[in-house]
Amino acid sequence: MQQQAAGAAMPPAVPVATFDSVLTALKLKLTPNVADSVTAIEKELAAISDSTAMIPLYTRLYKVWERQKLYSAYVYYRAKVAKLENSEKNLTFAAQLFLELMEHEHDRSMQMWEAAEAITCLEQVLKLNEKNEEAKLAMASAYIQGTAEPMKGVQMALAIARDKPDNIPVNMLLGRMSIQSGQFEKAIKRFETILKQEPAHKEALYFLAQAYEGTGNKTKAIELLEKCKQVVNNPEFSRDIDQYINSLK
């Protein structure tokens, strides 16, 4: 389980990557045959202006990139299809894929590009359905973790929490942010709200342990980590947790 919290205090001054730069780098990883296939589809796309006719071509293109396990291009072209279809479901899915890439990305300029692409998809979702709570929360997460405007995301998350104080995803996001900013008592309240509803919520148990560690209550932190270990019931995870517990003793 990752220890990185959603960070409101991480807007470094780095340029946002562009898809052109991403695509150029990814094409270097293709075999000649696959590169030729990509080029052929790109030429077909360049020759048409009908958006409806573009959908099957972009679909072919994202499937090529998916087979190569080059997911930045795969998700980008999958989002292209969702935008042309103007599908709330598919746009939300594409945005979530971008956010997953962002969470596992180490290059900050790429994180910012992935966040920006997710936000673009989510803006279109909210034009289709302004009440889509999943999209609002995803957008808040994108702003917090992947842009130079984290407070914009914070305000979005707080607005959701005011309307639905028991909402589990928003309490997870705000709780992790509170840990990041050293507001451990606030974090404890967020995670306890979750655990009242789902006592076996493994992420809430884990981050609540971190929050108690932050307050200096290592005994409570260890108790929660032991419970988290039981819930997950995975030997590799248990080894990591045991190391964590030993560091607290």
Buried (B, 14 or more C-beta within 10 A) or exposed (E): EEEEBBBBEBBEEEEBBEBEBBBEBBBEEBEEEBBEBBEEBEEBBEEEEEEEEBBEBBBBBBBBBBEBEBBBBBBBBBBBBBBBBEBBEBBBBBBBBBBBBBBEBEEBBBBBBBBBBBBBBBEBBBEBEEEBBBBBBBBBBBBBBBBEEBEBBBEBBEEBBEEEEEBBBBBBBBBBBBBBBEBBEBBBBBBBBBBEEEEEBBBBBBBBBBBBBBEEBBEBBBBBBBBBBEBBEEEEBBEBBEEBBEEEE
